[in-house]
Amino acid sequence: MMNNIVLVQAPLKREHVLFILIGVLIAINVVTFIYYWNQVNVLTLERDALKQQVDDLSSLVNTLQSQVSSLSSERDALMQENEDLNTQITMLQNQIENLQTQVAFLQDQISILAGERDSLMRQVNKLQNQVDYLQGLADNLWGQINYLQGQLDYYESIVNLELSRVLADNEAIAIPGNSYHILSYTTEYAGYLIIEFTATNGISIHVGSNFTGEYYYTYPNNGTTTNGTFYVPVFPGTTYIFLDNRGPFRPGVTVTIIITYVY
């Protein structure tokens, strides 16, 4: 009886174990499925993220390629501009060398011209000194000419008797009776005198000169007079005017006289 029981229970245990094994396998499969499902989801997310990164990188690559293309164009343009600038620099260097040659030539010309200028300046200074000297001589000669012209005009006036000088201007002279009075004047040049006089009593006037050594003119010709105007020539030297009131019983007289010297 006991053996039967054991036999009955043994199959039950195997089935139980099998069920347990199946359950375990199912659980393992579920866990594995869940694990791999989660891994798939994670990998899917990572794939999507990587695809997005790939898309972003592709876009960035396109952008960078566009920038590289643009920069390549700019580089080519800059390289061409650099070549153009190098060409211009070469041309400018050639021009500079040409200008330096011209400058050196002009400097030589300047040196030559400066030497010629200095030589000419010395000649100019020498000539200017001569001009100044000659101008001084000319001014001196012009001064002499002007002086001589003045002298000539003066002497021509004298020759033409165009000058005059008053020797006595209404000069009143008192002469005692039976006496005389002599007036003397320097007459530098030959000419004549204009004598005007009035007297309170009759007198005569004699004119003489140291040039002739005598009295050579008498007014009036005969006798005496109380007034008159007469012209008498004079000579260079000292001229004497003799107012004559001499004679017995002649009273004193006052003579008022004007004498003009024309020469």
LOMARMAR-148318 format. One record per residue (C-alpha): residue in three letters; x, y, z. Coordinates in steps of 0.05 Angstrom, whole numbers, plus 5000, padded with zeros to 4 digits. Layout:
<recs>
AlaXYZ/...
</recs>
This chain:
<recs>
Met500050005000/Met505650435017/Asn509150264952/Asn503150464913/Ile502751114945/Val509851244929/Leu508851054858/Val502851524852/Gln506452104884/Ala512752024841/Pro509252194775/Leu506052784808/Lys512853054828/Arg515552984758/Glu509653354729/His510553884782/Val517853954764/Leu516153984691/Phe511154524704/Ile516154884745/Leu521254804690/Ile516355044638/Gly514555624683/Val521755774693/Leu523155744618/Ile517156174604/Ala519456664657/Ile526456654629/Asn523656754559/Val519257324583/Val525057644620/Thr529457534560/Phe524057824514/Ile523158414560/Tyr530658514564/Tyr531558464489/Trp525358894478/Asn528359414522/Gln534959334486/Val531359404419/Asn527760034444/Val534360314470/Leu537960134406/Thr532060424366/Leu532661074405/Glu540161064396/Arg539160924322/Asp534261494316/Ala538961944354/Leu544761714310/Lys540561824248/Gln538962514272/Gln546362634285/Val547762344216/Asp542662814186/Asp545463404226/Leu552463204206/Ser550363134134/Ser547163814137/Leu553464084170/Val557663734118/Asn553464044063/Thr554164724097/Leu561564624106/Gln562264384034/Ser558565014012/Gln563165424057/Val569265054030/Ser566865183959/Ser565665923976/Leu572465964011/Ser575665613952/Ser572666133906/Glu574966683953/Arg581866353957/Asp582166323881/Ala579967053877/Leu585067243931/Met590466843895/Gln588667213831/Glu588567873868/Asn595267683899/Glu598067543830/Asp595268203805/Leu598368553865/Asn604968213854/Thr604568443782/Gln602969143804/Ile608569123856/Thr613368903802/Met610969463757/Leu611469963815/Gln618469713832/Asn620369813759/Gln617370513761/Ile620970653827/Glu627470433797/Asn626070863736/Leu624171453781/Gln630371343823/Thr634571373760/Gln630972013740/Val631872293810/Ala639372143808/Phe639772473739/Leu635873073764/Gln640173123826/Asp646273143781/Gln642873673739/Ile641074053803/Ser648274023826/Ile650674283759/Leu645374833758/Ala646875013830/Gly654175103811/Glu652175523751/Arg647375913796/Asp652876053847/Ser657476273791/Leu652076713762/Met650476993831/Arg657777173840/Gln657577513772/Val651077853790/Asn653978103856/Lys660178343821/Leu655978693768/Gln651278963822/Asn657279263857/Gln659479573792/Val652379813780/Asp652080113850/Tyr658880443840/Leu656880713772/Gln650080913800/Gly653781293854/Leu658081623801/Ala651881773759/Asp648282063820/Asn654382483836/Leu654782713763/Trp647382863763/Gly648383253827/Gln653983633793/Ile649783723731/Asn643883983772/Tyr648584443811/Leu651784693747/Gln644984763714/Gly642785173774/Gln649085583768/Leu647885653693/Asp640685863705/Tyr643186343758/Tyr648486643714/Glu643686663655/Ser638987043700/Ile644687503718/Val646687583645/Asn639387723628/Leu638888193689/Glu633087793716/Leu635187813790/Ser634488383838/Arg635788553910/Val633589163951/Leu639589503982/Ala635890074016/Asp628490094030/Asn625990794045/Glu632190914085/Ala632291614117/Ile639091944120/Ala640492614155/Ile646193014124/Pro648793644158/Gly649694284118/Asn655794344074/Ser657093584083/Tyr655892914049/His654192184064/Ile656991574028/Leu653190914021/Ser657290304000/Tyr654589633976/Thr657688993950/Thr655388873879/Glu657888173860/Tyr655988223787/Ala655288763734/Gly648389043730/Tyr644889683747/Leu641790063805/Ile634990373808/Ile635390963855/Glu629191333879/Phe629891903928/Thr626792513959/Ala630493053997/Thr628293634040/Asn633094074001/Gly636794013935/Ile642493513932/Ser646493153879/Ile648392413878/His654892123851/Val655891383837/Gly662891063837/Ser666290383842/Asn672790083864/Phe672689723797/Thr673490393760/Gly676990753817/Glu672691373807/Tyr665691663809/Tyr663091553739/Tyr655891793743/Thr652492423772/Tyr645092573780/Pro642693073761/Asn647593263707/Asn647693983731/Gly645894303797/Thr641693963850/Thr634693673858/Thr629993483914/Asn627492833882/Gly628492363824/Thr629091663798/Phe634891433756/Tyr638390813730/Val645890743735/Pro650390163714/Val654689813766/Phe660889373763/Pro663088773803/Gly666188983869/Thr664089533917/Thr659490083893/Tyr659390763927/Ile653391243928/Phe655691943947/Leu649992383974/Asp652793083963/Asn650193674005/Arg656494074001/Gly656594823988/Pro657095474027/Phe650995654067/Arg647494994051/Pro642594774105/Gly642094074132/Val637893584092/Thr634192934103/Val634392434045/Thr629591844039/Ile632291343989/Ile630490683957/Ile635990303921/Thr634589673881/Tyr640389253854/Val638688903788/Tyr643588383762/
</recs>
